[in-house]
């Protein structure tokens, strides 16, 4: 079987010969890319068809990504009679506003005998040789209209802006259509607003296989350096910035350098940058006296997750040392994972539903009142969790884990408190907490800022746990033992001073 990948790889000789033939002849043989594309796009074209493996491009704005992708579709439709081509755009609106005008532009010089007919209701172009190009936005489930038995080319345009939670479903619709045709998969986009988006992982996988292409605004084949500089200066003025300020912004780095950076306006914790992480991801030596805290976020549908850390009273800082994440599993399995985390953190071995800090809690639920006890274990001082009373009651009554339900109102203010701690370098994370670190980098607000943007991998569950801890730590509770009331009447001795200094963790 002749595969699509063998049909098109223009050589230098072909490029030279193209100068000697007419446009009509180029249309006839399906090689219109030779006069429609710039040198950089022609290089992408050669790389695309050099191998049947998926080709992924991360390209800045204003470099003609969609134009190039549509040209490739038209060329294949002309070259291979009966070709089936599927084109997934970000939204149905984009099909109307971008793809349809591009098709009109590209077909402007096409001989009438070779022009496709267009079904505007279905967004399908059909060529006289039987080839079809079907376009659809993937928003609101419209990707279902791209289903079919086979495809010779599948294009995902601006894939970094597909809803992350839909990525796997879109893949399930499109990928199987290439199995029997030896067809090609092309994914092209500028970077998404969060590196946690699936497009980032897909691009890195393609780069590892030498099938990934990165292009920034610099080195633009159709613009001079002076034109690029003027364009960027205009963009800076539109945002009330100097060119230097704009070039340091996440918007410029993402949109025009094609870097994977979190958009500041959508980032859950914008202060958590690479520079901040260099200072805050480290092993902190524990002082002689401190209080442990732990948190849990049951996730039926999302992962169960929890954190364990301690409050550094002298520095007024939170140190997070342990995490757990459990995908799937019932309450029993979640309780076992939670206990395993606490055993690793401070050697917890007693679960009788008691909690030392519960006595200070106002309005304890009925099922937690037994947690108040003078014989509660020394650690942790508090456990806090999502305020799902049924799950927390099960943890207390069936598994002996007393967890106080946290407040969850005004989430944006609580998240801002965490961000302030990061800026002040008052939140430390142990290097072993890799999933929390990922979520500090990549979690973003949804468009309504009512919760986290959901991705195929994450829903910010460990970040929620960190917010619970920040909300509930007893910042002004000194964990160091108190001196007896009559300590001033006791003569100071060298041994006594040494004992006191040891008691307070002093050298």
FIVOPA-14034 format. One line per field, with one value per residue (C-alpha): residue in one letter; x, y, z; chain. Coordinates in nm, 2 decimals, padded with zeros to 4 digits. Layout:
# residues N
residuo = c(A; ...)
x = c(X; ...)
y = c(Y; ...)
z = c(Z; ...)
cadena = c(A; ...)
END
This chain:
# residues 507
residuo = c(X; X; X; X; X; X; X; X; X; X; X; X; X; X; X; X; X; X; X; X; X; X; X; X; X; X; X; X; X; X; X; X; X; X; X; X; X; X; X; X; X; X; X; X; X; X; X; X; X; X; X; X; X; X; X; X; X; X; X; X; X; X; X; X; X; X; X; X; X; X; X; X; X; X; X; X; X; X; X; X; X; X; X; X; X; X; X; X; X; X; X; X; X; X; X; X; X; X; X; X; X; X; X; X; X; X; X; X; X; X; X; X; X; X; X; X; X; X; X; X; X; X; X; X; X; X; X; X; X; X; X; X; X; X; X; X; X; X; X; X; X; X; X; X; X; X; X; X; X; X; X; X; X; X; X; X; X; X; X; X; X; X; X; X; X; X; X; X; X; X; X; X; X; X; X; X; X; X; X; X; X; X; X; X; X; X; X; X; X; X; X; X; X; X; X; X; X; X; X; X; X; X; X; X; X; X; X; X; X; X; X; X; X; X; X; X; X; X; X; X; X; X; X; X; X; X; X; X; X; X; X; X; X; X; X; X; X; X; X; X; X; X; X; X; X; X; X; X; X; X; X; X; X; X; X; X; X; X; X; X; X; X; X; X; X; X; X; X; X; X; X; X; X; X; X; X; X; X; X; X; X; X; X; X; X; X; X; X; X; X; X; X; X; X; X; X; X; X; X; X; X; X; X; X; X; X; X; X; X; X; X; X; X; X; X; X; X; X; X; X; X; X; X; X; X; X; X; X; X; X; X; X; X; X; X; X; X; X; X; X; X; X; X; X; X; X; X; X; X; X; X; X; X; X; X; X; X; X; X; X; X; X; X; X; X; X; X; X; X; X; X; X; X; X; X; X; X; X; X; X; X; X; X; X; X; X; X; X; X; X; X; X; X; X; X; X; X; X; X; X; X; X; X; X; X; X; X; X; X; X; X; X; X; X; X; X; X; X; X; X; X; X; X; X; X; X; X; X; X; X; X; X; X; X; X; X; X; X; X; X; X; X; X; X; X; X; X; X; X; X; X; X; X; X; X; X; X; X; X; X; X; X; X; X; X; X; X; X; X; X; X; X; X; X; X; X; X; X; X; X; X; X; X; X; X; X; X; X; X; X; X; X; X; X; X; X; X; X; X; X; X; X; X; X; X; X; X)
x = c(00.00; 00.13; 00.11; 00.04; 00.39; 00.55; 00.35; 00.52; 00.88; 00.99; 01.35; 01.58; 01.53; 01.16; 01.19; 01.40; 01.16; 00.87; 01.00; 00.95; 00.59; 00.26; 00.04; -00.21; 00.04; 00.12; -00.25; -00.28; 00.00; -00.10; 00.22; 00.09; 00.28; 00.59; 00.46; 00.22; 00.46; 00.77; 01.10; 01.04; 00.70; 00.85; 01.10; 00.81; 00.64; 00.94; 00.97; 00.60; 00.60; 00.94; 00.80; 00.46; 00.51; 00.31; 00.45; 00.39; 00.47; 00.49; 00.49; 00.45; 00.17; 00.20; 00.39; 00.11; 00.04; -00.32; -00.24; 00.04; -00.18; -00.47; -00.23; -00.11; -00.47; -00.54; -00.22; -00.30; -00.66; -00.53; -00.25; -00.45; -00.79; -01.05; -00.84; -01.02; -00.89; -01.01; -00.94; -01.01; -01.01; -01.04; -01.40; -01.68; -01.64; -01.28; -01.38; -01.60; -01.37; -01.03; -01.05; -01.32; -01.15; -00.81; -00.96; -01.10; -00.76; -00.57; -00.82; -00.81; -00.57; -00.72; -00.85; -01.23; -01.20; -01.01; -01.20; -01.39; -01.75; -01.83; -02.11; -02.13; -02.37; -02.13; -01.81; -01.70; -01.50; -01.54; -01.30; -01.38; -01.15; -01.35; -01.12; -01.29; -01.18; -01.41; -01.36; -01.51; -01.45; -01.40; -01.59; -01.92; -01.86; -01.86; -01.55; -01.80; -01.88; -01.52; -01.58; -01.53; -01.38; -01.06; -00.84; -00.53; -00.45; -00.57; -00.49; -00.54; -00.50; -00.44; -00.45; -00.31; -00.64; -00.86; -01.03; -00.77; -01.04; -01.16; -00.81; -00.84; -01.19; -01.08; -00.78; -01.02; -01.22; -00.93; -00.64; -00.81; -00.89; -00.52; -00.47; -00.55; -00.44; -00.08; -00.21; -00.04; -00.12; -00.03; -00.07; 00.01; -00.04; 00.11; 00.17; -00.14; -00.18; -00.06; 00.23; 00.00; -00.20; -00.17; -00.03; 00.30; 00.35; 00.27; 00.51; 00.79; 00.73; 00.76; 01.08; 01.23; 01.14; 01.29; 00.93; 00.88; 00.93; 00.97; 00.95; 00.95; 00.87; 01.24; 01.38; 01.05; 01.10; 00.85; 00.95; 01.27; 01.41; 01.29; 00.94; 00.93; 01.06; 00.80; 00.52; 00.63; 00.67; 00.31; 00.20; 00.38; 00.21; -00.13; -00.07; 00.08; 00.43; 00.77; 00.92; 01.15; 00.86; 00.65; 00.94; 00.97; 00.59; 00.44; 00.22; 00.52; 00.72; 00.42; 00.27; 00.58; 00.87; 00.65; 00.77; 00.56; 00.49; 00.19; -00.02; 00.00; -00.36; -00.48; -00.21; -00.33; 00.00; 00.17; 00.45; 00.56; 00.82; 01.14; 01.33; 01.11; 01.13; 01.51; 01.48; 01.16; 01.20; 01.46; 01.51; 01.45; 01.62; 01.36; 01.39; 01.38; 01.01; 00.73; 00.37; 00.27; -00.03; -00.19; -00.47; -00.68; -00.90; -01.12; -01.17; -01.44; -01.40; -01.08; -00.77; -00.77; -00.49; -00.32; -00.02; 00.18; 00.39; 00.49; 00.47; 00.81; 00.71; 01.04; 01.03; 00.65; 00.68; 00.50; 00.72; 00.55; 00.74; 00.50; 00.22; 00.00; -00.21; -00.45; -00.63; -00.95; -01.00; -01.26; -01.26; -01.08; -00.79; -00.78; -00.75; -00.47; -00.28; -00.33; -00.20; 00.10; 00.19; 00.16; 00.37; 00.64; 00.61; 00.63; 00.58; 00.21; 00.09; -00.22; -00.57; -00.85; -01.04; -00.86; -00.69; -00.49; -00.60; -00.97; -01.04; -00.98; -01.22; -01.56; -01.88; -01.75; -01.98; -02.15; -01.94; -01.62; -01.69; -01.52; -01.20; -01.15; -00.94; -00.66; -00.50; -00.48; -00.15; 00.12; 00.12; -00.04; -00.18; -00.45; -00.58; -00.80; -00.98; -01.25; -01.58; -01.76; -01.92; -02.01; -01.66; -01.50; -01.74; -01.64; -01.27; -01.34; -01.58; -01.45; -01.08; -01.00; -00.88; -01.01; -01.02; -01.17; -01.37; -01.21; -01.38; -01.39; -01.56; -01.38; -01.13; -00.96; -00.86; -00.72; -00.52; -00.39; -00.27; -00.07; 00.07; 00.18; 00.36; 00.54; 00.64; 00.77; 00.95; 00.75; 00.63; 00.89; 00.83; 01.04; 01.17; 00.99; 00.65; 00.67; 00.30; 00.24; 00.53; 00.38; 00.05; 00.21; 00.36; 00.07; -00.27; -00.48; -00.81; -01.10; -01.24; -01.49; -01.22; -01.46; -01.23; -00.93; -00.91; -00.95; -00.69; -00.66; -00.41; -00.49; -00.76; -00.54; -00.62; -00.28; -00.28; -00.62; -00.46; -00.19; -00.46; -00.63; -00.31; -00.24; -00.60; -00.57; -00.22; -00.20; 00.05; 00.10; 00.10; 00.45; 00.53; 00.83; 00.77; 00.68; 00.91; 00.75; 00.59; 00.87; 01.16; 01.28; 01.32; 01.54; 01.92; 02.07; 02.33; 02.54; 02.36; 02.02; 02.10; 02.22; 01.90; 01.69; 01.87; 01.82; 01.45; 01.40; 01.61; 01.89; 02.26)
y = c(00.00; 00.34; 00.56; 00.93; 00.99; 00.88; 01.12; 01.45; 01.55; 01.82; 01.81; 02.09; 01.99; 02.01; 02.36; 02.47; 02.31; 02.48; 02.81; 02.67; 02.55; 02.74; 02.78; 02.56; 02.28; 02.31; 02.29; 01.99; 01.80; 01.92; 02.11; 02.46; 02.48; 02.55; 02.90; 02.96; 02.90; 03.08; 02.91; 02.83; 02.68; 02.47; 02.33; 02.24; 02.08; 01.86; 01.76; 01.68; 01.43; 01.28; 01.03; 00.89; 00.98; 01.26; 01.61; 01.88; 02.24; 02.51; 02.83; 03.20; 03.42; 03.59; 03.31; 03.17; 02.84; 02.80; 02.91; 02.65; 02.38; 02.45; 02.46; 02.11; 01.99; 02.13; 01.98; 01.64; 01.66; 01.73; 01.47; 01.18; 01.11; 01.01; 01.15; 01.20; 01.50; 01.60; 01.95; 02.02; 02.39; 02.54; 02.66; 02.64; 03.02; 02.98; 02.76; 03.04; 03.33; 03.17; 02.85; 02.95; 03.28; 03.10; 02.85; 03.13; 03.30; 02.98; 02.87; 03.22; 03.10; 02.75; 02.65; 02.60; 02.24; 02.16; 02.37; 02.19; 02.25; 02.37; 02.26; 02.55; 02.37; 02.08; 02.28; 02.02; 02.08; 01.81; 01.80; 01.66; 01.37; 01.26; 01.40; 01.56; 01.81; 01.82; 02.10; 02.14; 02.33; 02.11; 02.33; 02.20; 01.85; 01.95; 01.73; 01.44; 01.56; 01.46; 01.09; 00.85; 00.52; 00.66; 00.97; 01.04; 01.35; 01.48; 01.84; 01.99; 02.36; 02.58; 02.26; 02.43; 02.60; 02.29; 02.24; 02.03; 01.80; 01.72; 01.63; 01.25; 01.25; 01.44; 01.20; 00.90; 01.04; 01.13; 00.90; 00.56; 00.70; 00.69; 00.32; 00.17; 00.45; 00.51; 00.87; 01.17; 01.35; 01.72; 01.92; 02.29; 02.57; 02.86; 02.77; 02.74; 02.96; 02.68; 02.44; 02.18; 02.16; 01.83; 02.01; 02.07; 01.70; 01.61; 01.87; 01.74; 01.38; 01.50; 01.68; 01.37; 01.18; 01.46; 01.54; 01.87; 02.22; 02.54; 02.88; 03.23; 03.57; 03.62; 03.50; 03.56; 03.48; 03.74; 04.03; 04.22; 04.27; 04.64; 04.53; 04.28; 04.55; 04.80; 04.54; 04.45; 04.82; 04.87; 04.57; 04.71; 05.06; 04.89; 04.74; 05.06; 04.91; 04.99; 04.75; 04.61; 04.56; 04.38; 04.15; 04.04; 03.96; 03.62; 03.73; 03.82; 03.51; 03.28; 03.45; 03.56; 03.35; 03.04; 02.96; 02.74; 02.99; 03.04; 03.34; 03.57; 03.68; 03.31; 03.16; 03.03; 03.12; 03.37; 03.42; 03.06; 03.10; 02.92; 03.17; 03.14; 02.76; 02.77; 02.92; 02.75; 02.39; 02.25; 02.05; 02.26; 02.15; 02.11; 02.31; 02.15; 02.23; 02.27; 02.16; 01.92; 01.99; 01.77; 01.81; 01.59; 01.65; 01.35; 01.33; 01.09; 01.15; 01.35; 01.20; 01.18; 01.40; 01.51; 01.70; 01.70; 01.99; 02.19; 02.55; 02.72; 02.95; 03.15; 03.22; 03.24; 03.00; 02.69; 02.39; 02.11; 01.78; 01.50; 01.44; 01.16; 01.13; 00.83; 00.80; 00.60; 00.40; 00.41; 00.57; 00.27; 00.30; 00.68; 00.64; 00.39; 00.62; 00.91; 00.72; 00.60; 00.96; 01.06; 00.76; 00.87; 01.23; 01.19; 00.83; 00.85; 00.52; 00.60; 00.67; 00.70; 00.99; 01.24; 01.57; 01.80; 02.13; 02.04; 02.21; 02.55; 02.49; 02.66; 02.49; 02.13; 01.89; 01.64; 01.36; 01.54; 01.65; 01.33; 01.45; 01.69; 01.50; 01.57; 01.24; 01.33; 01.25; 01.52; 01.54; 01.66; 01.97; 01.99; 01.80; 01.99; 01.89; 01.95; 02.02; 01.70; 01.60; 01.25; 01.16; 01.33; 01.16; 00.82; 00.90; 00.98; 00.70; 00.42; 00.49; 00.70; 01.00; 01.32; 01.59; 01.94; 02.08; 02.39; 02.70; 02.72; 03.06; 03.34; 03.10; 03.37; 03.55; 03.23; 03.16; 03.52; 03.46; 03.16; 03.36; 03.63; 03.37; 03.26; 03.62; 03.66; 03.33; 03.19; 02.86; 02.58; 02.26; 01.94; 01.82; 01.49; 01.67; 01.66; 01.67; 01.97; 02.15; 02.07; 02.22; 02.53; 02.59; 02.49; 02.54; 02.81; 02.97; 02.88; 03.16; 03.26; 03.25; 03.03; 02.73; 02.56; 02.49; 02.11; 01.92; 01.55; 01.51; 01.77; 01.96; 02.14; 01.90; 01.92; 02.30; 02.30; 02.11; 02.38; 02.64; 02.45; 02.45; 02.82; 02.90; 02.70; 02.71; 02.87; 03.13; 03.28; 02.95; 02.91; 02.53; 02.57; 02.44; 02.71; 02.78; 02.72; 03.02; 03.03; 03.01; 03.36; 03.24; 02.95; 03.05; 03.03; 02.77; 02.67; 02.34; 02.52; 02.77; 02.49; 02.29; 02.60; 02.67; 02.31; 02.33; 02.63; 02.49; 02.74; 02.68)
z = c(00.00; -00.09; 00.22; 00.23; 00.37; 00.04; -00.18; -00.12; -00.04; -00.29; -00.39; -00.50; -00.86; -00.82; -00.67; -00.97; -01.22; -01.06; -01.20; -01.56; -01.53; -01.53; -01.23; -01.40; -01.42; -01.05; -00.97; -01.19; -01.01; -00.66; -00.59; -00.53; -00.21; -00.43; -00.51; -00.21; 00.08; 00.21; 00.26; 00.62; 00.55; 00.27; 00.52; 00.75; 00.45; 00.37; 00.73; 00.76; 00.48; 00.54; 00.79; 00.88; 01.25; 01.40; 01.34; 01.60; 01.56; 01.83; 01.64; 01.74; 01.62; 01.28; 01.11; 00.90; 01.09; 00.97; 00.62; 00.59; 00.73; 00.49; 00.19; 00.29; 00.30; -00.05; -00.20; -00.06; -00.19; -00.54; -00.54; -00.41; -00.56; -00.30; -00.01; 00.32; 00.53; 00.87; 01.01; 01.37; 01.47; 01.82; 01.77; 01.52; 01.49; 01.39; 01.10; 00.97; 01.05; 00.96; 00.76; 00.51; 00.41; 00.38; 00.14; -00.07; -00.08; -00.16; -00.43; -00.60; -00.88; -00.91; -01.25; -01.25; -01.35; -01.03; -00.78; -00.50; -00.42; -00.07; 00.16; 00.40; 00.64; 00.70; 00.63; 00.37; 00.05; -00.22; -00.52; -00.86; -00.80; -00.49; -00.22; 00.08; 00.34; 00.65; 00.90; 01.25; 01.57; 01.87; 02.12; 02.27; 02.14; 01.77; 01.72; 01.70; 01.34; 01.24; 01.31; 01.02; 00.91; 00.76; 00.71; 00.50; 00.70; 01.03; 01.13; 01.48; 01.44; 01.75; 01.95; 02.26; 02.30; 02.28; 02.62; 02.80; 02.94; 02.59; 02.45; 02.50; 02.36; 02.05; 02.01; 02.03; 01.74; 01.51; 01.57; 01.48; 01.13; 01.04; 01.12; 00.78; 00.56; 00.67; 00.71; 00.87; 01.19; 01.21; 01.53; 01.52; 01.77; 01.96; 02.33; 02.56; 02.87; 03.10; 03.05; 03.21; 02.89; 02.70; 02.39; 02.59; 02.66; 02.30; 02.16; 02.39; 02.28; 01.92; 01.98; 02.14; 01.82; 01.60; 01.48; 01.66; 01.52; 01.72; 01.56; 01.73; 01.58; 01.53; 01.20; 01.03; 00.66; 00.54; 00.77; 00.83; 01.18; 01.17; 01.08; 01.37; 01.61; 01.49; 01.53; 01.89; 01.99; 01.88; 02.08; 02.39; 02.35; 02.33; 02.67; 02.82; 02.85; 02.73; 02.47; 02.75; 02.99; 02.72; 02.61; 02.98; 03.00; 02.98; 02.69; 02.47; 02.57; 02.50; 02.19; 02.01; 02.15; 02.16; 02.51; 02.75; 03.03; 03.25; 03.17; 03.47; 03.46; 03.46; 03.68; 04.02; 04.18; 03.95; 04.20; 04.16; 03.89; 03.80; 03.99; 04.30; 04.29; 04.30; 04.64; 04.77; 04.66; 04.91; 05.22; 05.53; 05.85; 06.12; 06.44; 06.78; 06.83; 06.57; 06.50; 06.22; 06.00; 05.74; 05.48; 05.26; 04.96; 04.88; 04.50; 04.38; 04.01; 04.07; 04.25; 04.63; 04.75; 05.07; 05.21; 05.54; 05.66; 05.96; 06.07; 06.12; 06.40; 06.42; 06.04; 06.01; 05.72; 05.60; 05.51; 05.31; 05.32; 05.21; 04.96; 04.85; 04.54; 04.47; 04.14; 04.20; 04.51; 04.79; 05.13; 05.28; 05.03; 05.07; 05.45; 05.41; 05.17; 05.41; 05.71; 05.51; 05.44; 05.81; 05.92; 05.68; 05.79; 06.17; 06.26; 06.33; 06.47; 06.67; 06.52; 06.77; 06.62; 06.85; 06.75; 06.97; 06.80; 06.78; 07.12; 06.96; 06.68; 06.68; 06.59; 06.57; 06.39; 06.62; 06.48; 06.56; 06.92; 07.04; 06.88; 07.17; 07.42; 07.67; 07.55; 07.18; 07.01; 07.01; 06.63; 06.42; 06.58; 06.31; 06.01; 05.77; 05.46; 05.20; 05.38; 05.25; 05.58; 05.48; 05.38; 05.68; 05.91; 05.76; 05.81; 06.17; 06.26; 06.05; 06.03; 06.34; 06.13; 06.27; 06.00; 06.06; 05.76; 05.63; 05.51; 05.13; 05.08; 04.90; 04.74; 04.54; 04.86; 05.02; 04.70; 04.70; 05.06; 04.94; 04.65; 04.90; 05.10; 04.79; 04.70; 05.06; 05.04; 05.33; 05.16; 05.12; 04.94; 04.97; 04.64; 04.68; 04.64; 04.27; 04.19; 04.42; 04.25; 03.90; 04.01; 04.16; 03.82; 03.60; 03.76; 03.61; 03.69; 03.45; 03.24; 03.52; 03.79; 03.99; 04.01; 03.84; 03.47; 03.44; 03.23; 03.14; 03.42; 03.69; 03.87; 04.12; 04.40; 04.57; 04.53; 04.71; 04.99; 05.02; 05.03; 05.32; 05.51; 05.45; 05.57; 05.89; 06.04; 06.39; 06.29; 06.64; 06.84; 06.98; 06.98; 07.21; 07.57; 07.82; 08.12; 08.47; 08.64; 08.91; 08.67; 08.78; 09.14; 09.04; 09.06; 08.71; 08.67; 08.37; 08.35; 08.38; 08.11; 07.88; 07.95; 07.88; 07.55; 07.45; 07.54; 07.31; 07.03; 07.07; 07.03)
cadena = c(A; A; A; A; A; A; A; A; A; A; A; A; A; A; A; A; A; A; A; A; A; A; A; A; A; A; A; A; A; A; A; A; A; A; A; A; A; A; A; A; A; A; A; A; A; A; A; A; A; A; A; A; A; A; A; A; A; A; A; A; A; A; A; A; A; A; A; A; A; A; A; A; A; A; A; A; A; A; A; A; A; A; A; A; A; A; A; A; A; A; A; A; A; A; A; A; A; A; A; A; A; A; A; A; A; A; A; A; A; A; A; A; A; A; A; A; A; A; A; A; A; A; A; A; A; A; A; A; A; A; A; A; A; A; A; A; A; A; A; A; A; A; A; A; A; A; A; A; A; A; A; A; A; A; A; A; A; A; A; A; A; A; A; A; A; A; A; A; A; A; A; A; A; A; A; A; A; A; A; A; A; A; A; A; A; A; A; A; A; A; A; A; A; A; A; A; A; A; A; A; A; A; A; A; A; A; A; A; A; A; A; A; A; A; A; A; A; A; A; A; A; A; A; A; A; A; A; A; A; A; A; A; A; A; A; A; A; A; A; A; A; A; A; A; A; A; A; A; A; A; A; A; A; A; A; A; A; A; A; A; A; A; A; A; A; A; A; A; A; A; A; A; A; A; A; A; A; A; A; A; A; A; A; A; A; A; A; A; A; A; A; A; A; A; A; A; A; A; A; A; A; A; A; A; A; A; A; A; A; A; A; A; A; A; A; A; A; A; A; A; A; A; A; A; A; A; A; A; A; A; A; A; A; A; A; A; A; A; A; A; A; A; A; A; A; A; A; A; A; A; A; A; A; A; A; A; A; A; A; A; A; A; A; A; A; A; A; A; A; A; A; A; A; A; A; A; A; A; A; A; A; A; A; A; A; A; A; A; A; A; A; A; A; A; A; A; A; A; A; A; A; A; A; A; A; A; A; A; A; A; A; A; A; A; A; A; A; A; A; A; A; A; A; A; A; A; A; A; A; A; A; A; A; A; A; A; A; A; A; A; A; A; A; A; A; A; A; A; A; A; A; A; A; A; A; A; A; A; A; A; A; A; A; A; A; A; A; A; A; A; A; A; A; A; A; A; A; A; A; A; A; A; A; A; A; A; A; A; A; A; A; A; A; A; A; A; A; A; A; A; A; A; A; A; A; A; A)
END
